[in-house]
Amino acid sequence: MNISLLEPLGVKAEVIDAFGQEMEKAGHSFTWYAEKAGSVDELIARSKDQEIIMIANSPYPAEVIEANPQIKL
């Protein structure tokens, strides 16, 4: 599965990188972003081809979901 962390969580990069390595060992791809997206269009682009999206406290607009029907979770 393609997994993406779309915003910073206040967690050290080393911790996120270690998590990503574990996901990749399990056969998944993992992408993360150190800064919040600045627009809906940027969220749409970051979500492209991703099946699992992780966010914390930011809204995830319906337009993003509609533009990326492959998202499962």
Protein Blocks (a to p, Z undefined) as FASTA:
>chain_A
ZZddfbdehiafklmmmmmmmmmmnopacdddfbdcfbfklmmmmmgopabdcdfkbccd
fklmmmmmmbmZZ
